[in-house]
Amino acid sequence: MRPSVRRSSQRYSERPDPQVTLRMRLKALAAARVRYGSRRLHILLRREGSA
């Protein structure tokens, strides 16, 4: 009897995240400015040139 593991999951290889620095900066801004929402944080990132 064959194992019930799909071939696509056997060949899966994790790729590195291309936006690690952006995510880290967004988390830092969100921690510093807790009351800001996602729209305001996006504006701050655009002003910095990160987004």
PyMOL Python script that loads the backbone (N, CA, C, O; Angstrom):
from pymol import cmd

cmd.read_pdbstr("""\
ATOM      1  N   MET A   1       0.830  -1.182   0.000  1.00  0.00           N
ATOM      2  CA  MET A   1       0.000   0.000   0.000  1.00  0.00           C
ATOM      3  C   MET A   1       0.881   1.255   0.000  1.00  0.00           C
ATOM      4  O   MET A   1       1.900   1.300   0.690  1.00  0.00           O
ATOM      5  N   ARG A   2       0.493   2.255  -0.762  1.00  0.00           N
ATOM      6  CA  ARG A   2       1.274   3.484  -0.883  1.00  0.00           C
ATOM      7  C   ARG A   2       1.001   4.415   0.293  1.00  0.00           C
ATOM      8  O   ARG A   2      -0.110   4.446   0.820  1.00  0.00           O
ATOM      9  N   PRO A   3       2.020   5.179   0.705  1.00  0.00           N
ATOM     10  CA  PRO A   3       1.770   6.188   1.742  1.00  0.00           C
ATOM     11  C   PRO A   3       0.920   7.320   1.182  1.00  0.00           C
ATOM     12  O   PRO A   3       0.983   7.613  -0.012  1.00  0.00           O
ATOM     13  N   SER A   4       0.137   7.947   2.025  1.00  0.00           N
ATOM     14  CA  SER A   4      -0.785   8.988   1.555  1.00  0.00           C
ATOM     15  C   SER A   4      -0.166  10.387   1.663  1.00  0.00           C
ATOM     16  O   SER A   4      -0.799  11.319   2.159  1.00  0.00           O
ATOM     17  N   VAL A   5       1.059  10.515   1.200  1.00  0.00           N
ATOM     18  CA  VAL A   5       1.736  11.810   1.182  1.00  0.00           C
ATOM     19  C   VAL A   5       1.783  12.290  -0.258  1.00  0.00           C
ATOM     20  O   VAL A   5       2.208  11.559  -1.153  1.00  0.00           O
ATOM     21  N   ARG A   6       1.350  13.503  -0.471  1.00  0.00           N
ATOM     22  CA  ARG A   6       1.319  14.030  -1.838  1.00  0.00           C
ATOM     23  C   ARG A   6       2.730  14.370  -2.322  1.00  0.00           C
ATOM     24  O   ARG A   6       3.602  14.757  -1.545  1.00  0.00           O
ATOM     25  N   ARG A   7       2.915  14.216  -3.592  1.00  0.00           N
ATOM     26  CA  ARG A   7       4.221  14.462  -4.199  1.00  0.00           C
ATOM     27  C   ARG A   7       4.628  15.932  -4.094  1.00  0.00           C
ATOM     28  O   ARG A   7       5.810  16.238  -3.939  1.00  0.00           O
ATOM     29  N   SER A   8       3.650  16.843  -4.178  1.00  0.00           N
ATOM     30  CA  SER A   8       3.959  18.270  -4.105  1.00  0.00           C
ATOM     31  C   SER A   8       4.515  18.650  -2.732  1.00  0.00           C
ATOM     32  O   SER A   8       5.354  19.546  -2.636  1.00  0.00           O
ATOM     33  N   SER A   9       4.066  17.989  -1.682  1.00  0.00           N
ATOM     34  CA  SER A   9       4.580  18.318  -0.357  1.00  0.00           C
ATOM     35  C   SER A   9       5.958  17.703  -0.127  1.00  0.00           C
ATOM     36  O   SER A   9       6.728  18.213   0.687  1.00  0.00           O
ATOM     37  N   GLN A  10       6.275  16.642  -0.814  1.00  0.00           N
ATOM     38  CA  GLN A  10       7.590  16.038  -0.677  1.00  0.00           C
ATOM     39  C   GLN A  10       8.658  16.911  -1.323  1.00  0.00           C
ATOM     40  O   GLN A  10       9.798  16.948  -0.861  1.00  0.00           O
ATOM     41  N   ARG A  11       8.297  17.599  -2.371  1.00  0.00           N
ATOM     42  CA  ARG A  11       9.273  18.393  -3.113  1.00  0.00           C
ATOM     43  C   ARG A  11       9.272  19.867  -2.708  1.00  0.00           C
ATOM     44  O   ARG A  11       9.950  20.681  -3.335  1.00  0.00           O
ATOM     45  N   TYR A  12       8.527  20.210  -1.680  1.00  0.00           N
ATOM     46  CA  TYR A  12       8.426  21.609  -1.254  1.00  0.00           C
ATOM     47  C   TYR A  12       9.745  22.080  -0.678  1.00  0.00           C
ATOM     48  O   TYR A  12      10.340  21.402   0.159  1.00  0.00           O
ATOM     49  N   SER A  13      10.200  23.224  -1.116  1.00  0.00           N
ATOM     50  CA  SER A  13      11.393  23.837  -0.533  1.00  0.00           C
ATOM     51  C   SER A  13      11.050  25.280  -0.183  1.00  0.00           C
ATOM     52  O   SER A  13      10.546  26.032  -1.018  1.00  0.00           O
ATOM     53  N   GLU A  14      11.325  25.647   1.033  1.00  0.00           N
ATOM     54  CA  GLU A  14      10.979  26.980   1.510  1.00  0.00           C
ATOM     55  C   GLU A  14      11.873  28.027   0.860  1.00  0.00           C
ATOM     56  O   GLU A  14      13.089  27.858   0.767  1.00  0.00           O
ATOM     57  N   ARG A  15      11.250  29.108   0.415  1.00  0.00           N
ATOM     58  CA  ARG A  15      11.994  30.193  -0.215  1.00  0.00           C
ATOM     59  C   ARG A  15      12.190  31.313   0.792  1.00  0.00           C
ATOM     60  O   ARG A  15      11.338  31.513   1.657  1.00  0.00           O
ATOM     61  N   PRO A  16      13.284  32.042   0.702  1.00  0.00           N
ATOM     62  CA  PRO A  16      13.492  33.152   1.640  1.00  0.00           C
ATOM     63  C   PRO A  16      12.503  34.284   1.373  1.00  0.00           C
ATOM     64  O   PRO A  16      12.091  34.513   0.236  1.00  0.00           O
ATOM     65  N   ASP A  17      12.137  34.977   2.425  1.00  0.00           N
ATOM     66  CA  ASP A  17      11.188  36.084   2.325  1.00  0.00           C
ATOM     67  C   ASP A  17      11.910  37.306   1.754  1.00  0.00           C
ATOM     68  O   ASP A  17      12.880  37.772   2.351  1.00  0.00           O
ATOM     69  N   PRO A  18      11.461  37.836   0.615  1.00  0.00           N
ATOM     70  CA  PRO A  18      12.172  38.968   0.005  1.00  0.00           C
ATOM     71  C   PRO A  18      11.927  40.297   0.726  1.00  0.00           C
ATOM     72  O   PRO A  18      12.635  41.268   0.460  1.00  0.00           O
ATOM     73  N   GLN A  19      10.948  40.367   1.629  1.00  0.00           N
ATOM     74  CA  GLN A  19      10.611  41.627   2.273  1.00  0.00           C
ATOM     75  C   GLN A  19      10.857  41.592   3.782  1.00  0.00           C
ATOM     76  O   GLN A  19      10.072  42.136   4.558  1.00  0.00           O
ATOM     77  N   VAL A  20      11.937  40.958   4.186  1.00  0.00           N
ATOM     78  CA  VAL A  20      12.233  40.822   5.610  1.00  0.00           C
ATOM     79  C   VAL A  20      12.479  42.195   6.242  1.00  0.00           C
ATOM     80  O   VAL A  20      11.976  42.466   7.332  1.00  0.00           O
ATOM     81  N   THR A  21      13.231  43.049   5.586  1.00  0.00           N
ATOM     82  CA  THR A  21      13.545  44.358   6.167  1.00  0.00           C
ATOM     83  C   THR A  21      12.287  45.221   6.286  1.00  0.00           C
ATOM     84  O   THR A  21      12.118  45.946   7.266  1.00  0.00           O
ATOM     85  N   LEU A  22      11.416  45.139   5.295  1.00  0.00           N
ATOM     86  CA  LEU A  22      10.163  45.899   5.340  1.00  0.00           C
ATOM     87  C   LEU A  22       9.291  45.431   6.498  1.00  0.00           C
ATOM     88  O   LEU A  22       8.714  46.250   7.213  1.00  0.00           O
ATOM     89  N   ARG A  23       9.193  44.120   6.686  1.00  0.00           N
ATOM     90  CA  ARG A  23       8.405  43.581   7.792  1.00  0.00           C
ATOM     91  C   ARG A  23       8.972  43.994   9.143  1.00  0.00           C
ATOM     92  O   ARG A  23       8.226  44.336  10.060  1.00  0.00           O
ATOM     93  N   MET A  24      10.284  43.961   9.259  1.00  0.00           N
ATOM     94  CA  MET A  24      10.912  44.348  10.531  1.00  0.00           C
ATOM     95  C   MET A  24      10.674  45.819  10.827  1.00  0.00           C
ATOM     96  O   MET A  24      10.408  46.182  11.972  1.00  0.00           O
ATOM     97  N   ARG A  25      10.765  46.671   9.812  1.00  0.00           N
ATOM     98  CA  ARG A  25      10.538  48.102   9.999  1.00  0.00           C
ATOM     99  C   ARG A  25       9.079  48.377  10.358  1.00  0.00           C
ATOM    100  O   ARG A  25       8.796  49.219  11.211  1.00  0.00           O
ATOM    101  N   LEU A  26       8.165  47.678   9.718  1.00  0.00           N
ATOM    102  CA  LEU A  26       6.745  47.840  10.015  1.00  0.00           C
ATOM    103  C   LEU A  26       6.438  47.421  11.451  1.00  0.00           C
ATOM    104  O   LEU A  26       5.669  48.094  12.136  1.00  0.00           O
ATOM    105  N   LYS A  27       7.023  46.330  11.910  1.00  0.00           N
ATOM    106  CA  LYS A  27       6.820  45.890  13.289  1.00  0.00           C
ATOM    107  C   LYS A  27       7.397  46.883  14.280  1.00  0.00           C
ATOM    108  O   LYS A  27       6.814  47.111  15.340  1.00  0.00           O
ATOM    109  N   ALA A  28       8.537  47.477  13.949  1.00  0.00           N
ATOM    110  CA  ALA A  28       9.146  48.469  14.828  1.00  0.00           C
ATOM    111  C   ALA A  28       8.277  49.722  14.920  1.00  0.00           C
ATOM    112  O   ALA A  28       8.087  50.272  16.005  1.00  0.00           O
ATOM    113  N   LEU A  29       7.754  50.169  13.784  1.00  0.00           N
ATOM    114  CA  LEU A  29       6.867  51.337  13.786  1.00  0.00           C
ATOM    115  C   LEU A  29       5.586  51.056  14.560  1.00  0.00           C
ATOM    116  O   LEU A  29       5.119  51.904  15.321  1.00  0.00           O
ATOM    117  N   ALA A  30       5.018  49.870  14.370  1.00  0.00           N
ATOM    118  CA  ALA A  30       3.780  49.511  15.055  1.00  0.00           C
ATOM    119  C   ALA A  30       3.996  49.400  16.561  1.00  0.00           C
ATOM    120  O   ALA A  30       3.093  49.716  17.336  1.00  0.00           O
ATOM    121  N   ALA A  31       5.170  48.959  16.983  1.00  0.00           N
ATOM    122  CA  ALA A  31       5.463  48.863  18.416  1.00  0.00           C
ATOM    123  C   ALA A  31       5.669  50.248  19.020  1.00  0.00           C
ATOM    124  O   ALA A  31       5.291  50.492  20.165  1.00  0.00           O
ATOM    125  N   ALA A  32       6.264  51.146  18.255  1.00  0.00           N
ATOM    126  CA  ALA A  32       6.521  52.492  18.763  1.00  0.00           C
ATOM    127  C   ALA A  32       5.251  53.341  18.761  1.00  0.00           C
ATOM    128  O   ALA A  32       5.066  54.184  19.639  1.00  0.00           O
ATOM    129  N   ARG A  33       4.389  53.123  17.790  1.00  0.00           N
ATOM    130  CA  ARG A  33       3.153  53.906  17.655  1.00  0.00           C
ATOM    131  C   ARG A  33       1.959  52.958  17.687  1.00  0.00           C
ATOM    132  O   ARG A  33       1.372  52.633  16.655  1.00  0.00           O
ATOM    133  N   VAL A  34       1.622  52.534  18.873  1.00  0.00           N
ATOM    134  CA  VAL A  34       0.618  51.492  19.069  1.00  0.00           C
ATOM    135  C   VAL A  34      -0.761  51.925  18.579  1.00  0.00           C
ATOM    136  O   VAL A  34      -1.525  51.095  18.086  1.00  0.00           O
ATOM    137  N   ARG A  35      -1.084  53.178  18.702  1.00  0.00           N
ATOM    138  CA  ARG A  35      -2.428  53.647  18.360  1.00  0.00           C
ATOM    139  C   ARG A  35      -2.621  53.892  16.864  1.00  0.00           C
ATOM    140  O   ARG A  35      -3.743  54.140  16.423  1.00  0.00           O
ATOM    141  N   TYR A  36      -1.554  53.825  16.086  1.00  0.00           N
ATOM    142  CA  TYR A  36      -1.671  54.054  14.647  1.00  0.00           C
ATOM    143  C   TYR A  36      -2.229  52.817  13.965  1.00  0.00           C
ATOM    144  O   TYR A  36      -1.927  51.689  14.354  1.00  0.00           O
ATOM    145  N   GLY A  37      -3.040  53.036  12.951  1.00  0.00           N
ATOM    146  CA  GLY A  37      -3.592  51.941  12.171  1.00  0.00           C
ATOM    147  C   GLY A  37      -2.710  51.617  10.977  1.00  0.00           C
ATOM    148  O   GLY A  37      -1.657  52.223  10.779  1.00  0.00           O
ATOM    149  N   SER A  38      -3.155  50.658  10.195  1.00  0.00           N
ATOM    150  CA  SER A  38      -2.354  50.208   9.059  1.00  0.00           C
ATOM    151  C   SER A  38      -2.194  51.296   7.997  1.00  0.00           C
ATOM    152  O   SER A  38      -1.150  51.384   7.352  1.00  0.00           O
ATOM    153  N   ARG A  39      -3.221  52.121   7.816  1.00  0.00           N
ATOM    154  CA  ARG A  39      -3.118  53.193   6.816  1.00  0.00           C
ATOM    155  C   ARG A  39      -2.065  54.217   7.219  1.00  0.00           C
ATOM    156  O   ARG A  39      -1.254  54.644   6.397  1.00  0.00           O
ATOM    157  N   ARG A  40      -2.083  54.602   8.481  1.00  0.00           N
ATOM    158  CA  ARG A  40      -1.120  55.593   8.954  1.00  0.00           C
ATOM    159  C   ARG A  40       0.301  55.040   8.927  1.00  0.00           C
ATOM    160  O   ARG A  40       1.239  55.752   8.569  1.00  0.00           O
ATOM    161  N   LEU A  41       0.461  53.780   9.304  1.00  0.00           N
ATOM    162  CA  LEU A  41       1.785  53.157   9.253  1.00  0.00           C
ATOM    163  C   LEU A  41       2.285  53.067   7.815  1.00  0.00           C
ATOM    164  O   LEU A  41       3.481  53.220   7.563  1.00  0.00           O
ATOM    165  N   HIS A  42       1.384  52.820   6.876  1.00  0.00           N
ATOM    166  CA  HIS A  42       1.774  52.775   5.471  1.00  0.00           C
ATOM    167  C   HIS A  42       2.265  54.137   4.998  1.00  0.00           C
ATOM    168  O   HIS A  42       3.233  54.229   4.243  1.00  0.00           O
ATOM    169  N   ILE A  43       1.599  55.183   5.440  1.00  0.00           N
ATOM    170  CA  ILE A  43       2.026  56.537   5.084  1.00  0.00           C
ATOM    171  C   ILE A  43       3.421  56.818   5.640  1.00  0.00           C
ATOM    172  O   ILE A  43       4.259  57.400   4.951  1.00  0.00           O
ATOM    173  N   LEU A  44       3.667  56.412   6.872  1.00  0.00           N
ATOM    174  CA  LEU A  44       4.982  56.613   7.474  1.00  0.00           C
ATOM    175  C   LEU A  44       6.060  55.841   6.704  1.00  0.00           C
ATOM    176  O   LEU A  44       7.161  56.351   6.494  1.00  0.00           O
ATOM    177  N   LEU A  45       5.749  54.636   6.293  1.00  0.00           N
ATOM    178  CA  LEU A  45       6.715  53.840   5.525  1.00  0.00           C
ATOM    179  C   LEU A  45       6.999  54.490   4.169  1.00  0.00           C
ATOM    180  O   LEU A  45       8.142  54.514   3.713  1.00  0.00           O
ATOM    181  N   ARG A  46       5.949  55.017   3.530  1.00  0.00           N
ATOM    182  CA  ARG A  46       6.161  55.680   2.235  1.00  0.00           C
ATOM    183  C   ARG A  46       7.025  56.909   2.400  1.00  0.00           C
ATOM    184  O   ARG A  46       7.876  57.177   1.551  1.00  0.00           O
ATOM    185  N   ARG A  47       6.831  57.668   3.469  1.00  0.00           N
ATOM    186  CA  ARG A  47       7.655  58.855   3.690  1.00  0.00           C
ATOM    187  C   ARG A  47       9.126  58.505   3.883  1.00  0.00           C
ATOM    188  O   ARG A  47      10.013  59.253   3.473  1.00  0.00           O
ATOM    189  N   GLU A  48       9.372  57.357   4.514  1.00  0.00           N
ATOM    190  CA  GLU A  48      10.755  56.902   4.713  1.00  0.00           C
ATOM    191  C   GLU A  48      11.360  56.350   3.423  1.00  0.00           C
ATOM    192  O   GLU A  48      12.580  56.261   3.287  1.00  0.00           O
ATOM    193  N   GLY A  49      10.505  55.987   2.493  1.00  0.00           N
ATOM    194  CA  GLY A  49      10.989  55.381   1.247  1.00  0.00           C
ATOM    195  C   GLY A  49      11.089  53.868   1.337  1.00  0.00           C
ATOM    196  O   GLY A  49      11.677  53.231   0.462  1.00  0.00           O
ATOM    197  N   SER A  50      10.518  53.284   2.391  1.00  0.00           N
ATOM    198  CA  SER A  50      10.594  51.834   2.566  1.00  0.00           C
ATOM    199  C   SER A  50       9.532  51.091   1.777  1.00  0.00           C
ATOM    200  O   SER A  50       9.730  49.935   1.405  1.00  0.00           O
ATOM    201  N   ALA A  51       8.418  51.739   1.520  1.00  0.00           N
ATOM    202  CA  ALA A  51       7.317  51.019   0.862  1.00  0.00           C
ATOM    203  C   ALA A  51       7.129  51.488  -0.566  1.00  0.00           C
ATOM    204  O   ALA A  51       6.249  50.991  -1.268  1.00  0.00           O
TER     205      ALA A  51
END
""", "prot")
cmd.dss("prot")
cmd.show_as("cartoon", "prot")
cmd.util.cbc("prot")
cmd.orient("prot")
